[in-house]
Amino acid sequence: MTARARAATALVACLVHLALFVPLVGHRSQSAQGEFWGDAESLVHGGRPYADRNFEYPPLALPVLAAPLAVSHAPQSYARGFSVEMIIADLAIVLLLSLGLGARRERVWSAVGVYTAGVALLSGTAIEVHHLVQKDALPLARFDLVPAACVLAAVLARQARRSATWSLLLSIGAAIKAFPVVLFAVLVRGERHPARVALAAAVPLAAAALLVVAIGDEFGSAIAYQSHRELQIESLGASPLLLGHLAGLHVYPHEADGSRNLLGDGTGLALAASSALLVIGWLVVLWRTWAGRVPLLQAATAMLAVTIVFAPVLSPQYLLWLLPLSAAAYGLRAPNVALIAACALTALELHLYRGVATLAPSFDLAVSARNAVLLAYLALILAPILARRPVPEAPVVGGGLAA
C-alpha cells in the first residue's frame, strides 16, 4: 500500500471519527465530572489520591486524568477537556491502523472499518445509550483508549523489532491501566535484546513509583481494592446465574468497588471458576504461542481476549482494549464479525441498564447474549491456534510506520 493511499485512508478515517465524537463533547459525564475530576483535583492540590480517595488505577493514570485541568478546573470544562483527550487517543489508534499496520490495502481498510464500527456502536450511535447511564459516549467517558493506543503501538513496534520501543510503550500502558502487563510474556517470545526490553520496561515503572513517593502517597490500597473485587454482574461467570435467576435462583445485585456485583446462590463457585478459567486460558495461550509460533498480533489478541472474557470483572469499556488489536489481527473476518456483534449487544445492555437494580429479564438476557457472543469470539480465535493453524498474518511491508 503506497504512502499516499495510507495518508488518504488516515485522513478519511480521522474525519469520520471526528464527525462521530466531536458532537458528543460537552455532554455531561458522571465519571469525568465526578470521579476523575475529583482525583485530578486531589493530585494538583497536594492531596493523596490513593490514601484520601481510594484511587483504584496505577499511578501513571493520574497524569492522564490531570491533563484536562490545564484548560480549566471547572467540572464541566474538565469533562470537555477529558473528552478531547480521549478523541486524541482515538485518532492515535486510527493513525496507527492506517499508517503503521504492515499489510495490503484491503487489510488496512478492513482493520480501520472494524475499529470504527466497534467504537461507533459503543458510543451509542446505533442504540442510544449515553443518556441512560451517562451523558457522554462510553469511549469518551473512560480513559481506556489511552492504554489501548499504547498496546497497539507496542505490538506494531514489536513486529518491527524495536526492542526498547515496544517494551517502553507496553510498560507505559500497564502503568496507566494494568491490563497490558499480561502481554509481556507473549511479546517477549523470540526477543533478541532482553536487556533492552527490561531496561525500557523499568523506566515507566520507576516514574510511577517516583510519582507516588513525591505526593507522599502509597499504592497498596489500589492493589487491595482490585484483589477483593466480587463477581461483576456483567461478567461471563455471572451469566449462568442471571439465567438461573429467571428460573427462580436466589441472586441479587450489590454495588461495591465502583461496579454492580452479584451475590447469592452459587456466586462464590462462579467467582472461583472464572478465576480458574482465566489462569488456564493464560497458560494455554502462552503454551501455544511459544510452541506453535503464533503470529504476534494473533497471540496478543488471544491473550487479551482470554483476560477480558474470563475475568470476574467485565465492564463494557473493556471491549475498547480489544478492538484495536483484534481489528489489526483479523480485519473483517469471522472473529471480528463476532466482536462487532458483541459491541452491538453491549450497547443494548447499556440501553437496558436501568434493569440492573432489579435484575430485569430484558437486562439479564442482553448481558447473557453478549457474553455468549464473546465466548464464541474467543473460540474463533483460539481454535486455529490450538489446532496449529493460525490465520495467516500479513508480513510487515514497506509503506507502514512499523516498517
C-alpha positions in Angstrom: 0.0 0.0 0.0 1.5 3.3 -1.1 2.2 6.1 1.3 -0.3 8.3 -0.5 -3.0 5.7 -0.1 -2.2 5.3 3.6 -2.4 9.0 4.1 -5.7 9.2 2.3 -7.1 6.3 4.4 -5.9 8.0 7.6 -7.4 11.4 6.6 -10.8 9.9 5.7 -10.9 7.8 8.9 -9.9 10.7 11.1 -12.7 12.8 9.6 -15.2 10.1 10.2 -14.1 9.7 13.8 -14.2 13.5 14.4 -17.7 13.6 12.9 -18.7 10.8 15.3 -17.2 12.2 18.5 -17.0 16.0 18.3 -20.8 16.5 18.6 -20.6 14.4 21.8 -18.1 16.7 23.5 -19.7 18.8 26.2 -22.3 16.3 27.3 -22.4 15.6 31.0 -20.3 12.7 32.1 -20.8 11.3 35.6 -17.3 9.7 35.6 -15.4 12.7 34.3 -17.2 15.4 36.2 -17.3 13.4 39.4 -14.8 10.7 40.0 -12.0 11.7 37.6 -12.2 15.4 38.2 -12.0 14.7 42.0 -9.0 12.5 41.6 -7.2 15.1 39.4 -8.0 17.9 41.8 -6.7 15.9 44.7 -3.4 15.4 42.8 -2.8 19.0 41.8 -3.8 20.4 45.2 -1.4 18.3 47.1 -3.8 15.5 48.2 -3.1 11.8 48.2 -5.5 10.1 45.7 -4.8 6.6 47.0 -5.0 7.3 50.7 -7.7 10.0 50.6 -9.9 8.9 47.7 -9.2 5.2 47.2 -7.9 5.7 43.7 -8.0 2.3 42.0 -5.7 2.7 39.0 -1.9 2.6 38.5 0.0 5.8 39.2 0.5 7.0 35.6 -3.3 7.2 35.2 -3.1 10.3 37.4 -1.3 12.5 34.8 -3.8 11.3 32.2 -6.6 12.4 34.4 -4.9 15.7 35.5 -4.2 16.8 31.9 -7.6 18.4 31.3 -7.1 20.7 34.3 -4.5 22.6 32.2 -7.6 24.1 30.4 -9.9 24.7 33.3 -10.6 23.5 36.9 -14.4 23.8 36.5 -16.0 20.4 36.4 -17.9 20.9 33.1 -14.8 22.4 31.4 -12.8 19.5 32.7 -15.3 17.0 31.3 -15.0 18.7 27.9 -11.2 18.6 28.1 -11.3 14.9 29.1 -13.4 14.1 26.1 -11.0 15.9 23.8 -8.1 14.0 25.3 -9.9 10.7 24.5 -10.6 11.9 21.0 -6.9 12.4 20.6 -6.3 8.8 21.8 -8.9 7.5 19.4 -7.3 9.4 16.5 -3.9 7.9 17.5 -5.4 4.4 17.1 -6.8 5.3 13.7 -3.4 6.6 12.6 -1.6 3.5 13.9 -4.0 1.3 12.0 -3.8 3.4 8.8 -0.1 4.2 8.8 1.5 1.6 10.9 -0.1 -1.7 10.0 2.1 -3.6 7.6 -0.5 -5.1 5.4 -2.2 -4.8 2.0 -4.7 -2.1 1.2 -7.8 -4.2 1.8 -6.5 -5.4 5.2 -5.8 -1.9 6.3 -9.2 -0.7 5.2 -10.9 -3.6 7.0 -8.9 -3.0 10.2 -9.9 0.7 10.3 -13.5 -0.3 9.4 -13.8 -2.8 12.2 -12.4 -0.5 14.8 -14.7 2.4 13.6 -17.8 0.2 13.7 -16.9 -1.0 17.2 -16.3 2.4 18.8 -19.4 3.8 17.0 -21.6 1.1 18.5 -20.1 1.6 22.0 -20.7 5.3 21.6 -24.5 4.8 21.2 -24.8 5.8 17.6 -27.0 2.8 16.7 -28.7 2.3 20.0 -28.9 5.4 22.2 -27.2 4.5 25.5 -25.4 7.5 26.9 -28.5 9.3 28.2 -29.4 6.4 30.4 -26.0 5.5 32.0 -24.1 8.7 31.4 -24.4 11.7 29.2 -21.2 11.0 27.3 -20.3 8.3 24.9 -18.5 5.4 26.5 -15.2 5.8 24.7 -15.1 9.5 25.8 -16.3 8.9 29.4 -13.5 6.5 30.4 -9.7 6.6 29.7 -9.3 3.1 28.3 -8.4 4.3 24.8 -5.1 5.7 26.1 -3.7 2.3 27.2 -5.3 0.7 24.2 -3.3 3.0 21.9 -0.2 2.2 23.9 -0.8 -1.6 23.4 -1.4 -1.3 19.7 1.7 0.8 19.2 3.7 -1.7 21.3 2.6 -4.7 19.3 3.4 -2.9 16.0 6.8 -1.9 17.3 7.4 -5.5 18.4 6.6 -6.6 14.9 9.2 -4.1 13.6 11.8 -5.5 16.1 12.1 -2.3 18.1 13.0 -3.9 21.4 13.2 -0.8 23.7 10.3 0.9 22.0 7.7 -1.8 22.3 8.7 -2.5 25.9 8.6 1.1 26.9 5.1 1.6 25.3 3.7 -1.5 26.9 5.1 -0.6 30.3 3.5 2.9 29.9 0.2 1.3 29.2 0.5 -1.0 32.2 1.4 1.9 34.4 -1.8 3.7 33.3 -4.2 0.7 33.5 -2.8 -2.6 34.5 -4.2 -5.0 31.8 -1.3 -4.5 29.3 1.1 -6.4 31.7 -0.3 -9.7 30.6 1.1 -9.2 27.1 4.8 -9.1 28.1 5.0 -12.9 28.2 3.6 -13.1 24.7 5.7 -10.3 23.1 9.0 -11.3 24.6 8.9 -14.5 22.7 11.9 -14.6 20.3 13.2 -11.2 21.5 16.8 -10.8 20.7 17.6 -8.0 23.1 16.1 -8.9 26.5 18.3 -6.4 28.4 16.9 -3.5 26.3 13.4 -4.8 27.0 14.0 -5.0 30.7 15.5 -1.5 31.0 12.9 0.1 28.8 10.1 -1.5 30.8 11.6 -0.3 34.1 11.5 3.4 33.1 7.7 3.9 33.3 7.5 1.8 36.5 10.2 3.9 38.1 8.4 7.1 37.1 5.2 5.7 38.6 6.9 4.8 41.8 8.5 8.3 42.0 5.2 10.0 41.4 3.6 8.1 44.3 6.6 8.9 46.6 6.6 12.6 45.5 3.0 13.1 46.6 3.5 11.2 49.8 1.0 8.5 48.9 1.1 4.7 48.9 -0.1 2.3 46.2 -1.1 -0.7 48.4 -4.7 0.4 48.7 -5.2 0.0 44.9 -3.8 -3.5 45.0 -6.1 -4.4 47.9 -9.0 -2.8 46.1 -8.5 -4.9 42.9 -7.8 -8.1 44.8 -11.1 -8.0 46.7 -13.4 -7.5 43.7 -16.6 -9.5 43.7 -18.3 -11.2 40.7 -19.5 -8.5 38.5 -23.0 -8.8 37.1 -21.7 -8.3 33.5 -19.0 -11.0 33.7 -19.2 -14.3 31.9 -19.2 -16.2 35.2 -22.4 -14.3 36.3 -24.3 -15.2 33.1 -25.4 -18.7 34.1 -26.6 -17.3 37.5 -28.6 -14.5 35.7 -30.3 -17.1 33.5 -30.9 -19.2 36.7 -32.4 -16.1 38.3 -35.1 -16.1 35.5 -36.0 -19.6 36.7 -36.0 -18.7 40.4 -32.4 -18.9 41.6 -31.8 -16.6 44.5 -29.2 -14.0 43.4 -29.3 -10.2 43.9 -27.3 -7.1 42.8 -24.8 -5.5 45.2 -23.0 -2.3 44.5 -19.4 -2.2 45.7 -15.9 -1.2 44.3 -17.5 1.0 41.7 -19.4 -1.8 40.0 -22.6 -3.8 40.2 -21.8 -7.2 41.6 -23.8 -10.4 42.0 -24.4 -12.1 45.4 -26.4 -15.1 46.4 -26.6 -18.8 45.5 -23.6 -20.1 43.5 -21.7 -16.7 43.2 -18.7 -18.0 45.2 -18.4 -21.0 42.9 -18.8 -18.9 39.8 -16.1 -16.5 41.0 -13.7 -19.3 41.7 -14.5 -20.9 38.3 -13.9 -17.6 36.5 -10.5 -17.2 38.2 -9.5 -20.8 37.3 -10.5 -20.4 33.7 -8.6 -17.1 33.5 -5.4 -18.8 34.7 -5.9 -21.8 32.5 -6.6 -19.6 29.5 -3.4 -17.6 30.1 -1.3 -20.8 30.3 -2.8 -22.3 27.2 -2.2 -19.2 25.1 1.4 -18.9 26.4 2.0 -22.6 25.6 0.7 -22.4 22.1 2.3 -19.0 21.4 5.8 -20.3 22.4 5.4 -23.8 21.0 3.4 -23.0 17.9 5.0 -19.8 16.6 1.7 -18.0 16.6 1.9 -14.6 14.8 2.4 -11.7 17.3 -0.9 -9.8 16.6 -2.9 -13.0 16.9 -1.1 -14.1 20.1 -1.5 -10.7 21.7 -5.2 -10.6 20.8 -5.8 -14.1 22.1 -4.1 -13.3 25.5 -6.1 -10.1 25.8 -9.3 -11.8 24.8 -8.8 -14.5 27.5 -8.2 -11.8 30.1 -11.4 -10.0 29.2 -13.8 -12.9 28.7 -12.8 -15.0 31.7 -12.1 -12.2 34.2 -14.6 -11.9 37.1 -15.0 -8.3 36.2 -16.1 -7.3 32.7 -17.0 -3.7 32.4 -18.3 -2.5 29.0 -15.3 -0.3 28.3 -13.0 -3.4 28.4 -14.0 -4.0 24.8 -12.1 -0.9 23.9 -8.9 -2.7 25.0 -9.6 -5.5 22.5 -11.0 -3.6 19.4 -7.7 -2.1 18.0 -5.7 -5.3 18.4 -8.4 -7.6 17.0 -9.0 -5.2 14.1 -5.3 -5.3 13.2 -5.0 -9.0 13.6 -8.1 -10.2 11.7 -9.6 -7.4 9.7 -13.1 -8.2 8.5 -13.1 -11.9 9.3 -15.3 -14.1 11.4 -13.7 -13.2 14.8 -14.3 -9.5 14.3 -17.8 -10.1 13.0 -18.5 -11.7 16.4 -16.7 -8.9 18.2 -18.8 -6.2 16.4 -21.9 -8.2 17.4 -20.7 -8.2 21.0 -20.3 -4.4 20.8 -23.9 -4.1 19.5 -25.2 -6.3 22.3 -23.1 -4.2 24.8 -24.9 -1.1 23.5 -28.2 -2.9 24.0 -27.1 -3.9 27.5 -26.4 -0.3 28.4 -29.7 0.8 26.9 -31.4 -1.6 29.3 -29.1 -0.8 32.2 -31.9 0.6 34.4 -32.9 -3.0 34.8 -29.8 -3.9 36.7 -31.2 -2.8 40.0 -34.0 -5.4 39.8 -32.2 -7.9 37.5 -35.0 -7.4 34.9 -35.3 -10.2 32.4 -34.5 -8.0 29.5 -31.2 -6.9 31.1 -30.3 -10.4 32.1 -30.9 -11.7 28.6 -29.0 -8.9 27.0 -25.9 -9.4 29.2 -26.0 -13.2 28.8 -26.3 -12.9 25.0 -23.4 -10.5 24.8 -21.2 -12.9 26.9 -22.2 -15.9 24.7 -21.1 -14.0 21.6 -17.8 -13.0 23.4 -17.3 -16.7 24.2 -17.9 -17.5 20.5 -15.4 -14.8 19.6 -12.8 -16.4 21.9 -13.4 -19.8 20.4 -12.9 -18.4 16.9 -9.5 -17.0 17.7 -8.3 -19.9 19.8 -9.4 -22.8 17.6 -6.8 -22.2 14.8 -4.1 -21.5 17.5 -4.9 -24.8 19.3 -5.1 -26.7 16.0 -1.7 -25.3 14.9 -3.4 -23.5 12.1 -3.1 -19.8 12.9 -4.7 -17.5 10.4 -2.0 -16.2 8.0 -0.8 -12.8 9.1 0.4 -10.2 6.6 4.1 -9.5 7.0 5.4 -6.1 7.8 5.8 -4.4 4.4 7.1 -1.2 3.1 4.9 1.9 3.5 3.9 1.5 7.1 5.3 3.3 10.1 6.2 -0.1 11.6 8.5 -0.8 8.6 
